Amino acid sequence: MNIATIQRPAGQFIAGEWIGGVGEARGSFNPATGEVLGQWLPGTAALAGEAVAAARTAFDRTNWPASPRQRAAALMEFADRLEARKEELAALIVAENGKLKAEAIGEMMGAISEARYYAGLARNVFGRTFESGPGNLSLLNREPAGVVAVIVPWNAPVTLLVRSLAPALAAGCTTVIKPAPQTPLIHRAVIECLADCPSLPKGVINSVNEDGSVVGEALVASEDVDVISFTGSSATGKRIMAGAAPTLKRLSLELGGKAPAVIFEDADLDMAVNELTRGALFMAGQICIAAARFLVHESVMPAFRERIKASFAAVKVGPGDDPRSQMGSLIDKANQARLERIVEQAADEGRIVLKGAAPGGPLAKGAFITPTLFEIDDLSSPLVQEELFGPIVSLETFADEAEAVHKANATRYGLAASVFTSDLARATRVSRAIRSGTVWLNCHNRLLAEGETGGYRHSGLGRLHGAEALNDFLETKHIYLEAGTV
């Protein structure tokens, strides 16, 4: 694939066929250069309806829901095709998303791992049976929930698709996918890998592009969609929840985060600085589990501040395909302007330790911004309470363990957190006290297919990754047999 000249527009994939869209093609841009990579065709509510109908037909009229070995084979075929195109797809992620090549390779490896993990689980969806009285049997079957709509964000367009898609397929569901409008080309390439899987019946996978909100709204409102799996902001998650209420859909929502990193006085500061530089600036901070608040014991704040400032300042911002780059671009110029405004707000409300800015020179055409660190005391500030989704991190102090826990839990989010200490008992206490779906100890941002992730409070509903991810896509049916009646 020549990424510089992708000619074929990315269309819709419905019932095993590629089709166009309605209206003019849209451009997909390289955020590091501003150049057009290719084009994509927007979908409509009507096309979303066709995709849902295709998924419903595949669910009702094929053996897919009752064929675990076929589902396992299809997921393994998908993983093999992703692996065969790994380098090509990673290069396309870099070009369309702006992240570093190493991050893109990691994303591909994560997606491959997810597909293979759920291929194994597809053959291990077990029910149970018990005898409630002499000869009276209760059979508890685990059955696929039906048609799943997967709504994918732009920040990790391959991993976050497969993270929802793989357990849905392993459970026996059929799907309609709505990709992010910022990353339609990499999405098409992933759908091509799925379309090439011989064990996957037509209609099990469908995809409709979005330019606005009409496709997503149609999927949320559809009576024939049984589950919505959405990754994105808490605000959008709430709108999806409200829109799904009339049809009582099941919801799997991984939403926003404001991950605190708690650094105690006995922490290895050099290790903490290394971990949190990566944990905060991975994907330019455009990830819901990014370390967004550094909560530091007051006795070590001066030393930590000096070291983290030097570490952030040394990070080289640049194009993702440049091996010298240590942080890639933002997704677009609009987000660059949004974050520049937040930096100015931080200067007004807090004390700037390191002020980020859009670089000039050769990088001026791209959506780049350098990291920002600021100190703040006001827990009620929007800078503390809101997800900023960029390389902007607050420094806050605490005096004791109780205050550390209080501040860590002071936002409405609860997706991820980390604790740095050499005291195992303290690590255990604090990790249990923090209201978060994931707490890392002496590290940050470790994800694996086997380990469930998800949020407390405004960070979402349900779990993805791990065996529990299947629960969002399965129903439990009780079949009762009375002795002597059959």
N, C-alpha and C positions, 0 to 999 in steps of 0.2 A: 504494500500500500504506500503510495506517495502522499504523505500527509499534507504536503504543501498544495496539492491539487486534487482534492477529493471531489470528483465530478458528480457522482450519483446522489441526488437528494435522499435524505432519510425519510421514509414514509411510514405508513402504518403496517402492522403485521396482524392479519386477522384470518383465522381459520386456515392457517398454513400458507397464506398468500401475502405478498407485498402489494400494497395499493397506495394510491396517492392521497391527497388531502383536498382541502377546499381553500381557494384563494392563492395568493402569491407565496412562493417559497421564502423562508426566512434564512438569514445568514447565521452561521455559527462561527464564533471568533476565538482567536488565540489571545487570552488575557495578558500574556507577556509581551505581545507585539501589537495588538489591535488589528491584526490581519485576519481576513476572512479565510476560514479553513474549508468550508463547504456549506451546503444548504440543507434545510429540512422542511418538511411539509406539515403544517399544523392540522390537527384533527378537529373533530366537531363532536357535539353531543350525539348526533345521529350515528357517527362512526363508533363512538363509545358504546352505543346501544347494540350495534352489530357485533362488536367484540364480546360484549357480555352474552349475547345470544349464542355466539360460537362456543364460548366457554361453558355455558349451560348445556348445550347440545353434547359437547364432549363429556361432560360430567354425567349426564343422564343416559347416554346412548352408547358409550364405549365401556370397555372393561377396566379402564384406567383406575377408577376408585377402588376396585377389588383386586388389583394386581400388584402386590408389593414388590415382587421380583422384577417386573417390568419397570416400576418406578425407580428401583435401585439401579437397574441397567441404564435408564435414561440419565440419571444424575451422574453416573460414572462416565458415560459418553460425553456429557456436557463438560465435566471436569477435564477430560482428556483433550477436548477441543480448545478449552481455555488455555490449557498448558501448552498446546502446540502453537498457539498464537500469542503467547505471553508477552514476548518482546514487542511485537507489533502493537498489541493493545495497550501496553504500558506507554509506548511512545505516543499513542493517540490520547491517552489520559493526560500526559504532560502537555501536549499541544492544546487540548480543549479545556482542561481544568486549571493548568498553571502550576501544579504541584511539582516537587522534585522527582527526578527519575527514580531514585531509591524509594520514595514514597509510593510511586505508581507501581513499581515492581512488588512492593509489599502489599499493595491493594490487590494485585492479581493473585499473589500467593495466598492471601486470605480468602479470596473468592473460590479458588481451587480447593482449598482445605474445607471450606463450608460445604461445597458440593459433594465432596467425597465423604465427609462426616455424615451428612444426611442420607447419602446413598446407603450407608450401613444401617442407619436408624430406620429406613423405610421397611426393612425386613424384621423389625423388632417393635412393631406397634401391637402391644398385647392388651387383651382385656383380662377378665377374671371370672371365675364362677364360684358359687357357694351353694350349699344345701341348707335352706332355711327351715325345713321340716323333713320328715321321712319321705324321700322321693320327690320333694319339691325343689326344683333347681332354679337359681337366678343366674342368668348369663349376662355379663356386662361387656358389651362390645364397644370398641373404639372405632368410630367411623369418620370419614372426612366430612368437614363442615359444608363443603359445596364450592361456590365460586368465590375466589379471593381477588380483590382489587389491591394491587401493590403500588403505592405512590412513593416514588424514589426521589431523594434530594440530589443536588449537584455536587456536594463536597466529596463524596466517595461513590461515584455512580455505578461502579461494578460491585464492590464489596457490599454496599448497603442494599443493592438489588438482590444479590444472591443470598444475603442473610435472611431476607423474608421469603424469597422465592423457593429456596431449597427445602425448608421445612414444610412449606405449603404443598410442594410436589411430593415430598416424602409421605405426607399424611394422606395423599390421594385427591387433593383439591385440583381444580382447574383455575386459570388465572387470567386477569387483564392487568397490564402494567401501564402506568402513566409515568414516563421519564421526565426529568427536569428539562426545561427548554434551554438551559445553558450547556447541556452535555448530550445532545441528540446523536452525535456521530459515534461516540463510543458506545452509546446504548444500542444503536443499530448493529454495531459489530458484535456485541454480546448476543443479541437476538439471532444473528446469523449463525453463531455457534449452536444455539438451541435448535434452530430450524434444521440443522444438519444432523440431529440426533435421530437415528433410525427407530429407536424405541419410544419416541415421543409422538403420540397421535396428534393429528391436526386438531386445532381448537383448544388444546390444553394450555398453550401459551399464546397470548394475544397482546398487542401493544398499540397504544394510541397516543400520539404526541399532543402536547398541550401548549397553547399560546394564550395565557390568561387563566381562567378558572372554570370554563364551561365543561371540559372533559372531567375534571375532578368532581365537580358538582353533580354531573350526571351519574358518575360511578357511586358517589355517596348516597344519592337518592334512589338508585335502582332497586326495585324489589327483588331482582334476580341476583344481586350481589349479597353474599352471606357474611363476608368478613372484609374489613378494611385493614390493611397493614400499612401504616404510615410512619415515616421517619422525617422529622422536620421540627419546626418551631412549635412552642407551646401554644402560641396564639392561633396558628393554623389548626393544630390538634383540637383545640376547643371548638373551632368552627366545624370541623369534621364531626366531632361528637354531637354537636347540636343538629347538624344536617342528617346524621344517621339515626337520630332518635325516633322519627316516625316509622322507620322500618325495623327498629330494634336489632340493628346489625351488631355482630361481635366486632370489637375494636382491639387492634394491637398497635399501640402508639409508643414510639420512642421519641421523646420530645426534647426540649431545650435543657441546657445545663449551665451551671456556674460553679465548676469544680473547685473546692478549696483544697489547698495543700497546707497541712499543718506541720510546722517545723519546730520541734521542741529543742530545749537548750542542750540536750545530750546528742543531738543528731550529728551525723557526719556531714558537715556543711559542704565540703567539696562534692561529695556524692549527691547531696540534695540539689546543689546548683546545676550539676551536669544533667541530672534527671529532669529537673523542672525547666531547664532551658529547652530541652527536647519536648517535654510534656506541654509546655505553653505555646511553642512556636511550630510544632508539627502541623503541616498543612496551613501554615501562616495563621494558626489559631482558629481556623475555620472548621472546627469540629466540636461537637457538643460536649465531649469529655475533656477538652483542653483544660489544663491547669489555669484557672482564671483569677484566683485569689491566693496570694501567699500570706498565710497567717503565721507570724513568726514570734517566738518568745522574745519578750522585750530585752532580755539579757544578751541575746545574740543577734538582735536586729542590726546593729551597726556593722558587724562583720558580714552578715548575710547580704545586707544591702550593697555593700561594696563589691562583693564577689558576683552577685547576680547582675548588677549593673555592668560590670566588666564583661561578663559572659554574653549578655544580650547585645551590648555594643559591638562585640567582636563578630556577631553573626553577619555573614555576607549574603545580602539579598540579591537575587538574580534569576534569570530564566531557569526553568526546571531541567532543561537539557544541557546546561552548563555544569560540568563536574565541580566547578569551584563554588557553585551556589550552595548555601546552607539553609535558605528559606526561599520558597517560590513566590509567585504572585498571588494576589487576591483573585476572586473570580471575575471581577469586572470593575470598570471605572466608577460605576455608581457606588459600589461598596468602598472603594478607595476614598471617595468624597465623604461618605458617611463616617468612616473611621477618622478622617482628618477632623471632622467636626467634634467627634468624641474626644480626641486628643486635646482640643482646645477647651472642652468642658472640663476635662481632668485638670488642666492647668488652672481653671477658675475654682474648682471645688476642692482640689487636693494640692499636693506638693509634688511637682514633677521631678522624678529622679533621672529619667532618660526619656527625652521627647522624640517620638517617632515622626517621620515625615515622608512624603512622596519624593523619591530621589529624582534628580535631574539627569542630564546627559543621555547616554544611550538607553537608559531605563525609563525615560520620561513618557514614552508612548504606552508603556505597560501599566498594569494595575498593581503597582508595587507600593509598599509602605514599610518603613523600618519599625522595629519594636519600640513599645512604650512601657515604662514603669512609672507608677505614681503611688504616693502614700496618701492614705485617707483614713479618717477616724469615724466618719458618719456612716453608720450601718444602713441608714434609711436612704442614702443617696442612690439614684438610678444607676450610677457607675458601679455600685456594689450589688444592687438588686437585679439588674437587667443583664441578659446575655449579650455581650458585645460582639462576639463572633469575629475576632481578629486578634492580632498580636499586641494586645493591650492588657496589662496585668496590674492589679492593685497589690500594694504592700500594706498589711495591717498587723498590729501587735496584739499580744495577749499576755496576761500576767501569770495565769495558772491553768491547770487542765480544765477546770470548769468553764472558764472564760473561752478557752480554745474551742470546746465543744459547742458552747452557746453561739459563738461567732460562725463556726462551720455550718450550723443549722439555721443561720439567720436569714437565708433567702428562701423563696418558695420552691426552689429546685432541689432535686435529690438524685442526680444521675450518677455522679462519680466524685471521688475524693481520694486524697492520699495523706498518709501520716508518716513523718520521718522522726524516728527515735531509736535509740539503742536498747530501750527498756521493753522487753517482750510483753510483760504484764500490762504496761501502759498502752502499748500498741493494740493489745487485745481489747482493753477497756474502751479506748477512744474509738476504735473501728466499730465496735458494737453500738456506741452512743451516737455516732454520726448517722443521720437518717439519709442513707444513700444506697442505691442499688449495687454499687461497687465501691470498695475501699481498698486501695493498694497500699502496701506497707513498704516503705523505703524504696519506692519506685513509683512511676506514673505511666499510664497509658499502655497497659498490657492486656491484649484481647486475644482470645482463642476460641475456636469453634465449639470446644467442649464446655466452656464456662458461660453460664447465663449472664446476660446483661439486661438492664432495664432500670426504670426510674421509680422513685418515690414521689409523692405529691405531684407538683406540676410537671414533672419530668416524664410522666407517661403511665401507661397501663400495660400489663403483660410482660413477658420476657422473650428475648431473642437470643440466639446461640444456645447451645446445650440441648439436653433432652427436653427441658420444659418448653422450648420454643414450639414443639409439636402441639402443645395444649391449645394454643390459640387457633389451631386449624383442625381440631378434632372435636367431635361430639361423643358423648357417652350414651349408649342405648341399653336399657334394661329389658331383657327378654325373660319372662317368667313362665316356667313349666310346672303345672300342678300335677301331682302324682295321680295316675289313673285316668287322666283326661286325653292322653294321646296314645 
